[in-house]
Amino acid sequence: MRKLLRFVKRATREEEGITGLETAIILIAFVVVATVFAFVVLSTGLFSSERGKEAVYSGLQKTRGSLELRGSVIANTDGTIVSDLVFDVANAAGGEPVNLDPAATSNKMVIDYRDSAANVANITWTINWLVGDADDLMEAGELAEITVDVTAQTLGANQAFTLEVKPPLGGTMAIARTTPAGLDTVVDLH
């Protein structure tokens, strides 16, 4: 009987050692799984914050190339029909240079005309540099006068129209005006 009791005690002691070892292995497994999970969470967080930063920089790039209207829109008429519209543009504060070469075949600014009777894409326009250097890029501190030929659109008195100025980079500038009831030779459309 003593042998049996010693054997049972020895077996019980050995099981306690195995149970402690199993517990340690399970604890280590939990630590490893928690570490992998933490790494995945941190990696996902870093990835999403990087994507957010890219979105912010993309938005800044889009707005940094925008033009802004400086002054009024002038309509030149023959007394009954508007022949051309003239307005001044400048680079928005902190904006990137914008290509204002009307003869460019790529990376060029496009002006669209729209009223209740017509929608004309890429209408003919010319540029006169008021303040600037010798290149065709609108840079900080420069001012350009844009003349848009609207003779073919038969824009008359008391008529609403919109010009959409679309630079190659940056936001679109919409110029919406209405001609007055009576047309003089030169009309300030404010």
Rosetta constraint file for C-alpha pairs under 8 A:
AtomPair CA 1 CA 5 HARMONIC 6.20 0.50
AtomPair CA 2 CA 6 HARMONIC 6.09 0.50
AtomPair CA 3 CA 7 HARMONIC 6.05 0.50
AtomPair CA 4 CA 8 HARMONIC 6.17 0.50
AtomPair CA 5 CA 9 HARMONIC 6.11 0.50
AtomPair CA 6 CA 10 HARMONIC 5.98 0.50
AtomPair CA 7 CA 11 HARMONIC 5.99 0.50
AtomPair CA 8 CA 12 HARMONIC 6.01 0.50
AtomPair CA 9 CA 13 HARMONIC 6.13 0.50
AtomPair CA 10 CA 14 HARMONIC 6.20 0.50
AtomPair CA 11 CA 15 HARMONIC 6.19 0.50
AtomPair CA 12 CA 16 HARMONIC 6.36 0.50
AtomPair CA 13 CA 17 HARMONIC 6.50 0.50
AtomPair CA 14 CA 18 HARMONIC 6.30 0.50
AtomPair CA 15 CA 19 HARMONIC 5.94 0.50
AtomPair CA 16 CA 20 HARMONIC 6.14 0.50
AtomPair CA 17 CA 21 HARMONIC 6.21 0.50
AtomPair CA 18 CA 22 HARMONIC 6.04 0.50
AtomPair CA 19 CA 23 HARMONIC 6.10 0.50
AtomPair CA 20 CA 24 HARMONIC 6.21 0.50
AtomPair CA 21 CA 25 HARMONIC 6.24 0.50
AtomPair CA 22 CA 26 HARMONIC 6.18 0.50
AtomPair CA 23 CA 27 HARMONIC 6.06 0.50
AtomPair CA 24 CA 28 HARMONIC 6.10 0.50
AtomPair CA 25 CA 29 HARMONIC 6.12 0.50
AtomPair CA 26 CA 30 HARMONIC 6.19 0.50
AtomPair CA 27 CA 31 HARMONIC 6.27 0.50
AtomPair CA 28 CA 32 HARMONIC 6.16 0.50
AtomPair CA 29 CA 33 HARMONIC 6.11 0.50
AtomPair CA 30 CA 34 HARMONIC 5.99 0.50
AtomPair CA 31 CA 35 HARMONIC 6.03 0.50
AtomPair CA 32 CA 36 HARMONIC 6.20 0.50
AtomPair CA 33 CA 37 HARMONIC 6.08 0.50
AtomPair CA 34 CA 38 HARMONIC 6.00 0.50
AtomPair CA 35 CA 39 HARMONIC 6.11 0.50
AtomPair CA 36 CA 40 HARMONIC 6.20 0.50
AtomPair CA 37 CA 41 HARMONIC 6.17 0.50
AtomPair CA 38 CA 42 HARMONIC 6.06 0.50
AtomPair CA 39 CA 43 HARMONIC 5.97 0.50
AtomPair CA 40 CA 44 HARMONIC 6.04 0.50
AtomPair CA 41 CA 45 HARMONIC 6.11 0.50
AtomPair CA 42 CA 46 HARMONIC 6.09 0.50
AtomPair CA 43 CA 47 HARMONIC 6.01 0.50
AtomPair CA 44 CA 48 HARMONIC 6.07 0.50
AtomPair CA 45 CA 49 HARMONIC 6.09 0.50
AtomPair CA 46 CA 50 HARMONIC 6.06 0.50
AtomPair CA 47 CA 51 HARMONIC 6.23 0.50
AtomPair CA 48 CA 52 HARMONIC 6.12 0.50
AtomPair CA 49 CA 53 HARMONIC 6.15 0.50
AtomPair CA 50 CA 54 HARMONIC 6.25 0.50
AtomPair CA 51 CA 55 HARMONIC 6.26 0.50
AtomPair CA 52 CA 56 HARMONIC 6.31 0.50
AtomPair CA 53 CA 57 HARMONIC 6.22 0.50
AtomPair CA 54 CA 58 HARMONIC 6.01 0.50
AtomPair CA 55 CA 59 HARMONIC 6.18 0.50
AtomPair CA 56 CA 60 HARMONIC 6.21 0.50
AtomPair CA 57 CA 61 HARMONIC 6.09 0.50
AtomPair CA 58 CA 62 HARMONIC 6.23 0.50
AtomPair CA 59 CA 63 HARMONIC 6.33 0.50
AtomPair CA 60 CA 64 HARMONIC 5.82 0.50
AtomPair CA 61 CA 65 HARMONIC 6.79 0.50
AtomPair CA 61 CA 169 HARMONIC 7.91 0.50
AtomPair CA 61 CA 170 HARMONIC 7.14 0.50
AtomPair CA 62 CA 66 HARMONIC 7.48 0.50
AtomPair CA 62 CA 169 HARMONIC 6.14 0.50
AtomPair CA 62 CA 170 HARMONIC 4.22 0.50
AtomPair CA 62 CA 171 HARMONIC 6.39 0.50
AtomPair CA 63 CA 95 HARMONIC 7.30 0.50
AtomPair CA 63 CA 170 HARMONIC 4.91 0.50
AtomPair CA 63 CA 171 HARMONIC 5.95 0.50
AtomPair CA 64 CA 92 HARMONIC 7.24 0.50
AtomPair CA 64 CA 93 HARMONIC 7.85 0.50
AtomPair CA 64 CA 94 HARMONIC 6.23 0.50
AtomPair CA 64 CA 95 HARMONIC 3.97 0.50
AtomPair CA 64 CA 96 HARMONIC 5.40 0.50
AtomPair CA 64 CA 170 HARMONIC 6.31 0.50
AtomPair CA 65 CA 91 HARMONIC 7.49 0.50
AtomPair CA 65 CA 92 HARMONIC 7.39 0.50
AtomPair CA 65 CA 95 HARMONIC 4.78 0.50
AtomPair CA 65 CA 96 HARMONIC 4.56 0.50
AtomPair CA 65 CA 97 HARMONIC 6.47 0.50
AtomPair CA 65 CA 98 HARMONIC 6.30 0.50
AtomPair CA 65 CA 167 HARMONIC 7.73 0.50
AtomPair CA 65 CA 169 HARMONIC 5.27 0.50
AtomPair CA 65 CA 170 HARMONIC 4.34 0.50
AtomPair CA 65 CA 171 HARMONIC 7.37 0.50
AtomPair CA 66 CA 91 HARMONIC 6.43 0.50
AtomPair CA 66 CA 92 HARMONIC 5.68 0.50
AtomPair CA 66 CA 95 HARMONIC 6.24 0.50
AtomPair CA 66 CA 96 HARMONIC 7.65 0.50
AtomPair CA 66 CA 98 HARMONIC 7.76 0.50
AtomPair CA 66 CA 167 HARMONIC 7.08 0.50
AtomPair CA 66 CA 169 HARMONIC 6.98 0.50
AtomPair CA 66 CA 170 HARMONIC 4.50 0.50
AtomPair CA 66 CA 171 HARMONIC 5.38 0.50
AtomPair CA 66 CA 172 HARMONIC 7.39 0.50
AtomPair CA 66 CA 173 HARMONIC 7.88 0.50
AtomPair CA 67 CA 89 HARMONIC 6.39 0.50
AtomPair CA 67 CA 90 HARMONIC 5.69 0.50
AtomPair CA 67 CA 91 HARMONIC 4.66 0.50
AtomPair CA 67 CA 92 HARMONIC 5.17 0.50
AtomPair CA 67 CA 95 HARMONIC 7.87 0.50
AtomPair CA 67 CA 98 HARMONIC 7.94 0.50
AtomPair CA 67 CA 167 HARMONIC 7.59 0.50
AtomPair CA 67 CA 170 HARMONIC 7.84 0.50
AtomPair CA 67 CA 171 HARMONIC 7.85 0.50
AtomPair CA 67 CA 173 HARMONIC 7.04 0.50
AtomPair CA 68 CA 89 HARMONIC 5.57 0.50
AtomPair CA 68 CA 90 HARMONIC 5.50 0.50
AtomPair CA 68 CA 91 HARMONIC 6.11 0.50
AtomPair CA 68 CA 92 HARMONIC 5.52 0.50
AtomPair CA 68 CA 173 HARMONIC 7.10 0.50
AtomPair CA 69 CA 87 HARMONIC 7.33 0.50
AtomPair CA 69 CA 88 HARMONIC 6.01 0.50
AtomPair CA 69 CA 89 HARMONIC 4.70 0.50
AtomPair CA 69 CA 90 HARMONIC 6.59 0.50
AtomPair CA 70 CA 87 HARMONIC 7.45 0.50
AtomPair CA 70 CA 88 HARMONIC 5.19 0.50
AtomPair CA 70 CA 89 HARMONIC 5.35 0.50
AtomPair CA 70 CA 90 HARMONIC 6.58 0.50
AtomPair CA 71 CA 87 HARMONIC 7.14 0.50
AtomPair CA 71 CA 88 HARMONIC 6.40 0.50
AtomPair CA 71 CA 190 HARMONIC 7.64 0.50
AtomPair CA 72 CA 87 HARMONIC 6.29 0.50
AtomPair CA 72 CA 88 HARMONIC 7.64 0.50
AtomPair CA 72 CA 188 HARMONIC 6.56 0.50
AtomPair CA 72 CA 189 HARMONIC 6.40 0.50
AtomPair CA 72 CA 190 HARMONIC 4.58 0.50
AtomPair CA 73 CA 85 HARMONIC 6.71 0.50
AtomPair CA 73 CA 86 HARMONIC 5.72 0.50
AtomPair CA 73 CA 87 HARMONIC 4.74 0.50
AtomPair CA 73 CA 88 HARMONIC 7.79 0.50
AtomPair CA 73 CA 188 HARMONIC 6.12 0.50
AtomPair CA 73 CA 189 HARMONIC 5.24 0.50
AtomPair CA 73 CA 190 HARMONIC 5.81 0.50
AtomPair CA 74 CA 85 HARMONIC 5.62 0.50
AtomPair CA 74 CA 86 HARMONIC 4.99 0.50
AtomPair CA 74 CA 87 HARMONIC 6.34 0.50
AtomPair CA 74 CA 186 HARMONIC 6.85 0.50
AtomPair CA 74 CA 187 HARMONIC 5.67 0.50
AtomPair CA 74 CA 188 HARMONIC 4.71 0.50
AtomPair CA 74 CA 189 HARMONIC 5.81 0.50
AtomPair CA 74 CA 190 HARMONIC 7.76 0.50
AtomPair CA 75 CA 82 HARMONIC 6.25 0.50
AtomPair CA 75 CA 83 HARMONIC 7.52 0.50
AtomPair CA 75 CA 84 HARMONIC 5.99 0.50
AtomPair CA 75 CA 85 HARMONIC 4.64 0.50
AtomPair CA 75 CA 86 HARMONIC 6.41 0.50
AtomPair CA 75 CA 186 HARMONIC 5.80 0.50
AtomPair CA 75 CA 187 HARMONIC 5.04 0.50
AtomPair CA 75 CA 188 HARMONIC 6.43 0.50
AtomPair CA 75 CA 189 HARMONIC 6.95 0.50
AtomPair CA 76 CA 82 HARMONIC 5.77 0.50
AtomPair CA 76 CA 83 HARMONIC 5.76 0.50
AtomPair CA 76 CA 84 HARMONIC 5.45 0.50
AtomPair CA 76 CA 85 HARMONIC 6.36 0.50
AtomPair CA 76 CA 86 HARMONIC 7.86 0.50
AtomPair CA 76 CA 185 HARMONIC 5.84 0.50
AtomPair CA 76 CA 186 HARMONIC 4.80 0.50
AtomPair CA 76 CA 187 HARMONIC 6.53 0.50
AtomPair CA 77 CA 81 HARMONIC 5.54 0.50
AtomPair CA 77 CA 82 HARMONIC 4.18 0.50
AtomPair CA 77 CA 83 HARMONIC 5.26 0.50
AtomPair CA 77 CA 84 HARMONIC 7.21 0.50
AtomPair CA 77 CA 183 HARMONIC 7.05 0.50
AtomPair CA 77 CA 184 HARMONIC 6.83 0.50
AtomPair CA 77 CA 185 HARMONIC 4.90 0.50
AtomPair CA 77 CA 186 HARMONIC 6.26 0.50
AtomPair CA 77 CA 187 HARMONIC 7.81 0.50
AtomPair CA 78 CA 82 HARMONIC 6.71 0.50
AtomPair CA 78 CA 83 HARMONIC 7.14 0.50
AtomPair CA 78 CA 184 HARMONIC 7.77 0.50
AtomPair CA 78 CA 185 HARMONIC 5.81 0.50
AtomPair CA 79 CA 183 HARMONIC 5.29 0.50
AtomPair CA 79 CA 184 HARMONIC 5.45 0.50
AtomPair CA 79 CA 185 HARMONIC 5.60 0.50
AtomPair CA 80 CA 156 HARMONIC 6.05 0.50
AtomPair CA 80 CA 157 HARMONIC 6.94 0.50
AtomPair CA 80 CA 183 HARMONIC 6.29 0.50
AtomPair CA 81 CA 151 HARMONIC 7.53 0.50
AtomPair CA 81 CA 154 HARMONIC 5.91 0.50
AtomPair CA 81 CA 155 HARMONIC 5.59 0.50
AtomPair CA 81 CA 156 HARMONIC 4.68 0.50
AtomPair CA 81 CA 157 HARMONIC 7.30 0.50
AtomPair CA 81 CA 183 HARMONIC 7.93 0.50
AtomPair CA 82 CA 150 HARMONIC 6.82 0.50
AtomPair CA 82 CA 151 HARMONIC 6.45 0.50
AtomPair CA 82 CA 154 HARMONIC 6.92 0.50
AtomPair CA 82 CA 155 HARMONIC 5.41 0.50
AtomPair CA 82 CA 156 HARMONIC 6.14 0.50
AtomPair CA 83 CA 149 HARMONIC 6.27 0.50
AtomPair CA 83 CA 150 HARMONIC 5.48 0.50
AtomPair CA 83 CA 151 HARMONIC 4.45 0.50
AtomPair CA 83 CA 155 HARMONIC 7.94 0.50
AtomPair CA 84 CA 147 HARMONIC 6.51 0.50
AtomPair CA 84 CA 148 HARMONIC 5.40 0.50
AtomPair CA 84 CA 149 HARMONIC 4.53 0.50
AtomPair CA 84 CA 150 HARMONIC 5.15 0.50
AtomPair CA 84 CA 151 HARMONIC 6.54 0.50
AtomPair CA 85 CA 147 HARMONIC 5.68 0.50
AtomPair CA 85 CA 148 HARMONIC 5.16 0.50
AtomPair CA 85 CA 149 HARMONIC 6.73 0.50
AtomPair CA 85 CA 150 HARMONIC 7.13 0.50
AtomPair CA 86 CA 145 HARMONIC 6.82 0.50
AtomPair CA 86 CA 146 HARMONIC 5.65 0.50
AtomPair CA 86 CA 147 HARMONIC 4.49 0.50
AtomPair CA 86 CA 148 HARMONIC 6.41 0.50
AtomPair CA 87 CA 145 HARMONIC 5.70 0.50
AtomPair CA 87 CA 146 HARMONIC 5.48 0.50
AtomPair CA 87 CA 147 HARMONIC 6.77 0.50
AtomPair CA 88 CA 143 HARMONIC 6.82 0.50
AtomPair CA 88 CA 144 HARMONIC 5.55 0.50
AtomPair CA 88 CA 145 HARMONIC 4.35 0.50
AtomPair CA 88 CA 146 HARMONIC 6.03 0.50
AtomPair CA 89 CA 143 HARMONIC 5.98 0.50
AtomPair CA 89 CA 144 HARMONIC 5.49 0.50
AtomPair CA 89 CA 145 HARMONIC 6.45 0.50
AtomPair CA 89 CA 146 HARMONIC 7.34 0.50
AtomPair CA 90 CA 138 HARMONIC 7.04 0.50
AtomPair CA 90 CA 139 HARMONIC 7.96 0.50
AtomPair CA 90 CA 140 HARMONIC 7.69 0.50
AtomPair CA 90 CA 141 HARMONIC 7.51 0.50
AtomPair CA 90 CA 142 HARMONIC 6.16 0.50
AtomPair CA 90 CA 143 HARMONIC 4.99 0.50
AtomPair CA 90 CA 144 HARMONIC 6.58 0.50
AtomPair CA 91 CA 95 HARMONIC 5.86 0.50
AtomPair CA 91 CA 96 HARMONIC 7.65 0.50
AtomPair CA 91 CA 97 HARMONIC 7.38 0.50
AtomPair CA 91 CA 98 HARMONIC 7.67 0.50
AtomPair CA 91 CA 138 HARMONIC 6.30 0.50
AtomPair CA 91 CA 139 HARMONIC 6.16 0.50
AtomPair CA 91 CA 140 HARMONIC 5.82 0.50
AtomPair CA 91 CA 141 HARMONIC 7.48 0.50
AtomPair CA 91 CA 142 HARMONIC 7.25 0.50
AtomPair CA 91 CA 143 HARMONIC 7.87 0.50
AtomPair CA 92 CA 140 HARMONIC 7.89 0.50
AtomPair CA 93 CA 140 HARMONIC 7.57 0.50
AtomPair CA 94 CA 140 HARMONIC 7.41 0.50
AtomPair CA 95 CA 139 HARMONIC 7.80 0.50
AtomPair CA 95 CA 140 HARMONIC 7.20 0.50
AtomPair CA 96 CA 139 HARMONIC 6.96 0.50
AtomPair CA 96 CA 140 HARMONIC 7.98 0.50
AtomPair CA 97 CA 137 HARMONIC 5.69 0.50
AtomPair CA 97 CA 138 HARMONIC 5.22 0.50
AtomPair CA 97 CA 139 HARMONIC 4.65 0.50
AtomPair CA 97 CA 140 HARMONIC 7.41 0.50
AtomPair CA 98 CA 137 HARMONIC 5.27 0.50
AtomPair CA 98 CA 138 HARMONIC 4.97 0.50
AtomPair CA 98 CA 139 HARMONIC 6.89 0.50
AtomPair CA 98 CA 167 HARMONIC 6.74 0.50
AtomPair CA 98 CA 168 HARMONIC 7.19 0.50
AtomPair CA 98 CA 169 HARMONIC 7.19 0.50
AtomPair CA 99 CA 107 HARMONIC 7.05 0.50
AtomPair CA 99 CA 108 HARMONIC 5.92 0.50
AtomPair CA 99 CA 109 HARMONIC 6.66 0.50
AtomPair CA 99 CA 136 HARMONIC 5.93 0.50
AtomPair CA 99 CA 137 HARMONIC 4.59 0.50
AtomPair CA 99 CA 138 HARMONIC 6.32 0.50
AtomPair CA 99 CA 167 HARMONIC 7.46 0.50
AtomPair CA 99 CA 168 HARMONIC 7.32 0.50
AtomPair CA 100 CA 108 HARMONIC 6.62 0.50
AtomPair CA 100 CA 109 HARMONIC 6.03 0.50
AtomPair CA 100 CA 127 HARMONIC 7.69 0.50
AtomPair CA 100 CA 136 HARMONIC 5.48 0.50
AtomPair CA 100 CA 137 HARMONIC 5.82 0.50
AtomPair CA 100 CA 138 HARMONIC 6.49 0.50
AtomPair CA 101 CA 108 HARMONIC 6.58 0.50
AtomPair CA 101 CA 109 HARMONIC 7.45 0.50
AtomPair CA 101 CA 127 HARMONIC 7.88 0.50
AtomPair CA 101 CA 136 HARMONIC 5.45 0.50
AtomPair CA 101 CA 137 HARMONIC 7.66 0.50
AtomPair CA 102 CA 108 HARMONIC 6.98 0.50
AtomPair CA 102 CA 109 HARMONIC 7.12 0.50
AtomPair CA 102 CA 125 HARMONIC 6.83 0.50
AtomPair CA 102 CA 126 HARMONIC 6.40 0.50
AtomPair CA 102 CA 127 HARMONIC 7.48 0.50
AtomPair CA 104 CA 108 HARMONIC 5.70 0.50
AtomPair CA 107 CA 168 HARMONIC 5.35 0.50
AtomPair CA 108 CA 167 HARMONIC 6.68 0.50
AtomPair CA 108 CA 168 HARMONIC 5.60 0.50
AtomPair CA 109 CA 165 HARMONIC 7.21 0.50
AtomPair CA 109 CA 166 HARMONIC 5.58 0.50
AtomPair CA 109 CA 167 HARMONIC 4.27 0.50
AtomPair CA 109 CA 168 HARMONIC 5.56 0.50
AtomPair CA 110 CA 121 HARMONIC 7.97 0.50
AtomPair CA 110 CA 122 HARMONIC 5.32 0.50
AtomPair CA 110 CA 123 HARMONIC 7.57 0.50
AtomPair CA 110 CA 165 HARMONIC 6.12 0.50
AtomPair CA 110 CA 166 HARMONIC 5.13 0.50
AtomPair CA 110 CA 167 HARMONIC 6.44 0.50
AtomPair CA 110 CA 168 HARMONIC 7.97 0.50
AtomPair CA 111 CA 121 HARMONIC 6.95 0.50
AtomPair CA 111 CA 122 HARMONIC 5.16 0.50
AtomPair CA 111 CA 123 HARMONIC 5.76 0.50
AtomPair CA 111 CA 124 HARMONIC 7.79 0.50
AtomPair CA 111 CA 125 HARMONIC 7.64 0.50
AtomPair CA 111 CA 163 HARMONIC 6.62 0.50
AtomPair CA 111 CA 164 HARMONIC 5.49 0.50
AtomPair CA 111 CA 165 HARMONIC 4.62 0.50
AtomPair CA 111 CA 166 HARMONIC 6.05 0.50
AtomPair CA 112 CA 119 HARMONIC 7.52 0.50
AtomPair CA 112 CA 120 HARMONIC 5.76 0.50
AtomPair CA 112 CA 121 HARMONIC 4.48 0.50
AtomPair CA 112 CA 122 HARMONIC 5.13 0.50
AtomPair CA 112 CA 123 HARMONIC 5.71 0.50
AtomPair CA 112 CA 163 HARMONIC 5.65 0.50
AtomPair CA 112 CA 164 HARMONIC 5.07 0.50
AtomPair CA 112 CA 165 HARMONIC 6.73 0.50
AtomPair CA 113 CA 118 HARMONIC 7.67 0.50
AtomPair CA 113 CA 119 HARMONIC 5.83 0.50
AtomPair CA 113 CA 120 HARMONIC 5.08 0.50
AtomPair CA 113 CA 121 HARMONIC 6.42 0.50
AtomPair CA 113 CA 122 HARMONIC 7.85 0.50
AtomPair CA 113 CA 123 HARMONIC 6.67 0.50
AtomPair CA 113 CA 161 HARMONIC 7.38 0.50
AtomPair CA 113 CA 162 HARMONIC 5.95 0.50
AtomPair CA 113 CA 163 HARMONIC 4.80 0.50
AtomPair CA 113 CA 164 HARMONIC 6.58 0.50
AtomPair CA 114 CA 118 HARMONIC 5.65 0.50
AtomPair CA 114 CA 119 HARMONIC 4.38 0.50
AtomPair CA 114 CA 120 HARMONIC 6.28 0.50
AtomPair CA 114 CA 161 HARMONIC 5.69 0.50
AtomPair CA 114 CA 162 HARMONIC 5.18 0.50
AtomPair CA 114 CA 163 HARMONIC 6.48 0.50
AtomPair CA 115 CA 119 HARMONIC 6.51 0.50
AtomPair CA 115 CA 159 HARMONIC 7.88 0.50
AtomPair CA 115 CA 160 HARMONIC 6.18 0.50
AtomPair CA 115 CA 161 HARMONIC 4.38 0.50
AtomPair CA 115 CA 162 HARMONIC 6.32 0.50
AtomPair CA 116 CA 160 HARMONIC 7.45 0.50
AtomPair CA 116 CA 161 HARMONIC 7.44 0.50
AtomPair CA 118 CA 153 HARMONIC 7.10 0.50
AtomPair CA 123 CA 148 HARMONIC 7.32 0.50
AtomPair CA 123 CA 149 HARMONIC 7.36 0.50
AtomPair CA 123 CA 150 HARMONIC 7.99 0.50
AtomPair CA 124 CA 148 HARMONIC 6.15 0.50
AtomPair CA 124 CA 149 HARMONIC 5.84 0.50
AtomPair CA 125 CA 146 HARMONIC 6.80 0.50
AtomPair CA 125 CA 147 HARMONIC 5.50 0.50
AtomPair CA 125 CA 148 HARMONIC 4.35 0.50
AtomPair CA 125 CA 149 HARMONIC 6.03 0.50
AtomPair CA 126 CA 146 HARMONIC 5.84 0.50
AtomPair CA 126 CA 147 HARMONIC 5.26 0.50
AtomPair CA 126 CA 148 HARMONIC 6.63 0.50
AtomPair CA 127 CA 144 HARMONIC 6.66 0.50
AtomPair CA 127 CA 145 HARMONIC 5.71 0.50
AtomPair CA 127 CA 146 HARMONIC 4.72 0.50
AtomPair CA 127 CA 147 HARMONIC 6.30 0.50
AtomPair CA 128 CA 144 HARMONIC 5.78 0.50
AtomPair CA 128 CA 145 HARMONIC 5.01 0.50
AtomPair CA 128 CA 146 HARMONIC 6.50 0.50
AtomPair CA 129 CA 143 HARMONIC 6.39 0.50
AtomPair CA 129 CA 144 HARMONIC 4.43 0.50
AtomPair CA 129 CA 145 HARMONIC 6.12 0.50
AtomPair CA 130 CA 142 HARMONIC 7.61 0.50
AtomPair CA 130 CA 143 HARMONIC 5.45 0.50
AtomPair CA 130 CA 144 HARMONIC 5.27 0.50
AtomPair CA 130 CA 145 HARMONIC 6.61 0.50
AtomPair CA 131 CA 141 HARMONIC 7.64 0.50
AtomPair CA 131 CA 142 HARMONIC 4.94 0.50
AtomPair CA 131 CA 143 HARMONIC 4.87 0.50
AtomPair CA 131 CA 144 HARMONIC 6.71 0.50
AtomPair CA 132 CA 138 HARMONIC 7.73 0.50
AtomPair CA 132 CA 139 HARMONIC 7.89 0.50
AtomPair CA 132 CA 141 HARMONIC 7.57 0.50
AtomPair CA 132 CA 142 HARMONIC 4.76 0.50
AtomPair CA 132 CA 143 HARMONIC 6.53 0.50
AtomPair CA 132 CA 144 HARMONIC 7.83 0.50
AtomPair CA 133 CA 142 HARMONIC 7.96 0.50
AtomPair CA 138 CA 142 HARMONIC 6.20 0.50
AtomPair CA 138 CA 143 HARMONIC 7.52 0.50
AtomPair CA 138 CA 144 HARMONIC 7.79 0.50
AtomPair CA 150 CA 154 HARMONIC 7.16 0.50
AtomPair CA 150 CA 155 HARMONIC 7.13 0.50
AtomPair CA 151 CA 155 HARMONIC 7.42 0.50
AtomPair CA 155 CA 159 HARMONIC 6.85 0.50
AtomPair CA 156 CA 179 HARMONIC 7.23 0.50
AtomPair CA 157 CA 179 HARMONIC 5.46 0.50
AtomPair CA 157 CA 180 HARMONIC 5.70 0.50
AtomPair CA 157 CA 181 HARMONIC 5.06 0.50
AtomPair CA 157 CA 182 HARMONIC 6.02 0.50
AtomPair CA 157 CA 183 HARMONIC 6.17 0.50
AtomPair CA 158 CA 178 HARMONIC 6.27 0.50
AtomPair CA 158 CA 179 HARMONIC 4.85 0.50
AtomPair CA 158 CA 180 HARMONIC 4.88 0.50
AtomPair CA 158 CA 181 HARMONIC 4.63 0.50
AtomPair CA 158 CA 182 HARMONIC 7.61 0.50
AtomPair CA 159 CA 178 HARMONIC 5.36 0.50
AtomPair CA 159 CA 179 HARMONIC 5.33 0.50
AtomPair CA 159 CA 180 HARMONIC 7.57 0.50
AtomPair CA 160 CA 176 HARMONIC 7.39 0.50
AtomPair CA 160 CA 177 HARMONIC 5.80 0.50
AtomPair CA 160 CA 178 HARMONIC 4.05 0.50
AtomPair CA 160 CA 179 HARMONIC 6.42 0.50
AtomPair CA 161 CA 176 HARMONIC 5.84 0.50
AtomPair CA 161 CA 177 HARMONIC 5.71 0.50
AtomPair CA 161 CA 178 HARMONIC 6.18 0.50
AtomPair CA 162 CA 174 HARMONIC 6.65 0.50
AtomPair CA 162 CA 175 HARMONIC 5.45 0.50
AtomPair CA 162 CA 176 HARMONIC 4.23 0.50
AtomPair CA 162 CA 177 HARMONIC 6.39 0.50
AtomPair CA 163 CA 174 HARMONIC 5.77 0.50
AtomPair CA 163 CA 175 HARMONIC 5.01 0.50
AtomPair CA 163 CA 176 HARMONIC 6.41 0.50
AtomPair CA 164 CA 172 HARMONIC 6.53 0.50
AtomPair CA 164 CA 173 HARMONIC 5.73 0.50
AtomPair CA 164 CA 174 HARMONIC 4.51 0.50
AtomPair CA 164 CA 175 HARMONIC 6.28 0.50
AtomPair CA 165 CA 172 HARMONIC 5.73 0.50
AtomPair CA 165 CA 173 HARMONIC 5.03 0.50
AtomPair CA 165 CA 174 HARMONIC 6.29 0.50
AtomPair CA 165 CA 175 HARMONIC 7.84 0.50
AtomPair CA 166 CA 170 HARMONIC 7.95 0.50
AtomPair CA 166 CA 171 HARMONIC 7.04 0.50
AtomPair CA 166 CA 172 HARMONIC 4.76 0.50
AtomPair CA 166 CA 173 HARMONIC 6.56 0.50
AtomPair CA 167 CA 171 HARMONIC 7.29 0.50
AtomPair CA 167 CA 172 HARMONIC 6.86 0.50
AtomPair CA 177 CA 189 HARMONIC 6.64 0.50
AtomPair CA 178 CA 189 HARMONIC 7.26 0.50
AtomPair CA 179 CA 183 HARMONIC 7.70 0.50
AtomPair CA 179 CA 189 HARMONIC 6.80 0.50
AtomPair CA 183 CA 187 HARMONIC 6.80 0.50
